[in-house]
Amino acid sequence: MGILIQQIVNGVTLGGMYALIALGYTLVYGILLMINFAHAEMFMVGAYIGLFTLKFLSDPAWGMARLGLGPVQEFFTGSVLGLIIMFIIVFIVTGALTGLLGVLIERVAYRPLRNAPRLAPLISAIGVSIFLQNAVLLWIDSKPIPFPDIFPIVTLPYGLNSLKIFIVVTSIVLLLGLDTLVSRTKIGKAMRATSQDRGAAQLMGININSVIAATFFIGPALGAVAGIFYGMYYGAVIFNMGFFPGIKAFTAAVLGGIGNLRGAMLGGFMLGMIEALAVGFLPAGYSGYKDVVAFLVLIIVLIFRPGGLLGESVVEKV
Amino acid sequence: MKFKTLAIVLFVAFLAIALVGCNGGDAGGGDDGTTTATGVTTYTIGVAAPITQGSVAQGMDIKRGAQLAIETMNESEEAKAAGVQFKMVEGDDMSDDKTAVTVANTLISDRNLIGVVGHYNSRCSIPASAVYSEANVVMISPGSTNPDLTLQGLSGVFRTCATDDLQGPAGALFALDMGLKKAIVIDDSDTYGEGIADFFYEAFEDNGGTVLFREKTQVAERDFTALATKITAENPDIVFFGGGFETIAPFSKQMHDAGSSAPIMGGDAMAEQDYIDIGGSSVEGDYVTNVGAPVEGLPAAQDFVAAYKARFNLDSVGNFASYAYDAAFAIMKAALIVHEETGDVTTPAGRDALIAEVEKSNFEGVTGTISFNENGDTNNKVISLYKVVDQAWEFVESMDLGAK
């Protein structure tokens, strides 16, 4: 029983990260009907920005202390209040910078192709992905970089610890926040309208470009948060770290119904749980089959609900 | 219209540059192999390793190690006296077997290529070795420890690192000596990781240990939380993980988080300072086996370590840099002898002589005495055990499997 609970804890933590990344895929798909393959790289870049921001604020050998702000740095690392403020700053700065990068990429690589055949932006996205990976590889390092071990870890029973709780709670808060943003606010309404019919939305006076830019800000910003979580949870970041979580998150988005926000959240948590429970229940020596189980579930879901769990099956007009 | 003209101009300019570039390259290539007016012969040494993708950390170490060896040799009196210089050409195999074969074919198309230091991953070295052997080019792998590489019966294939059929069993013996009887064995499904884990498994069971179960994961996997929970529940004495440090470090961290106190053990691909930097306090007490005696103990290595740090402005020397350094030296030393005797190493006779000469290698390298057996494996069969103590690899003991 204890082990089952532990596996559920593992699954939910992993699922929270998948869900955050999956939202980026599903938001862009919902609005542009395009799969942003560069999203996994936004997650990676976010992790690096988070790493450097955190180092700047906390590492005595880096940034702040050198700029003569030693006391501030001590405040950040020395007290609970300082830590909380520091992590809030790290998340906001990282989210904002990664979001801006997302907007920039949309402006440079996708907007010129908005009316091109659908394959063109897809290829462009793959290009952006390769570009970002290689940029980080060449400018920063090819080796994994250790993530500052700063988050105070308090171990609790059932494999729970403060970091896992922090990841899950923050993920859920962000997911709920995004859900509210899309369903209750003006920009959310504009996003939904754009997603339904871009031309008609434009005729109603919605500025399509700013709606799409907002989408490309939110997705990468959430991805960046997941990137910081990933760094804290697994201890290191590397330039090609986006690949696995990217594929998994994309799967989660498809599982939940791509284009549907709540679907992406559900898909993320489901996929995380399936993976953890598969490892838990498969006989010893067969844990490597966890991905097989996860994709089997995906296939079965898609056979019965081709649009995903919460996706609407679109009827082709004849 | 203006745009079109501009485009055409740019295109023509691009074409012109490309053509000039090719010409330059050809001319350069023509000069190299044969003796130039100044009487200096330049031979090409290929370095094939993952540079941009895959095991990049180790790949860069190999590249730097070989580069330092070539630069040192070019400056040395013996090379100057012989009128020979070496040029490095780099091939990026991205840790991918298909790319490795392409890299091999590209490298051998340079007719001045006499030898290759590489590849790193066993899954790359094995297919690429066939290409080099066909072209009569010496290949010395600084890092491929899978036994199959030199068991293919290909001529001119060597390695400076000990094999996994020594390293895996040595790890098992070390563990049993410490009284660790119950093990769980994991690998990353890579040629190297799977091989070394198999050898550990076999030797551990043969010598009285019990392997509770065997798991498989993937090279790029980083989430082991579920697996760690499962393993911790079995309460093993030790966990052997066949894979690279970048995979094992997060595993060890997650094992620690899951409440396990069993040490993790791995092979040479885990023996990096980065392993400790990533794992932090979680990896204290973890073990690693490494090929060769501790580098610090060898006087020749001291100079190498100092030169390496100064040349590349680094704080530490990656494990495989020293094997690449010795591999490059083995090729160049043999090449100097053959050049002296025949005047040209690139002729078919010269190439055969080079392979024979590398086979006869016997010199003090930075990893110990460099000599090869009939298969092309190094005779240096010392395996050492290290442990993480106070955030550094501390030497525990060595075992000479050649003595048996």
Interface residues (C-beta under 8 A of the other chain):
Chain A: I3 Q6 Q7 N10 G11 T13 L14 N134 L137 S142 K143 P144 P146 D149 I153 T155 G159 N161 Y230 Y234 G235 A236 I238 N240 M241 F243 F244 E275 A276 L277 A278 V279 G280 A284 G285 S287 G288 K290
Chain B: I51 T52 Q53 V56 A57 G59 M60 S189 L212 F213 R214 E215 K216 T217 Q218 A220 E221 R222 D223 T225 A226 L227 T229 K230 A233 E234 E246 A249 P250 K253 Q254 D257 A258 G259 D274 D277 I278 G279 G280 S281 S282
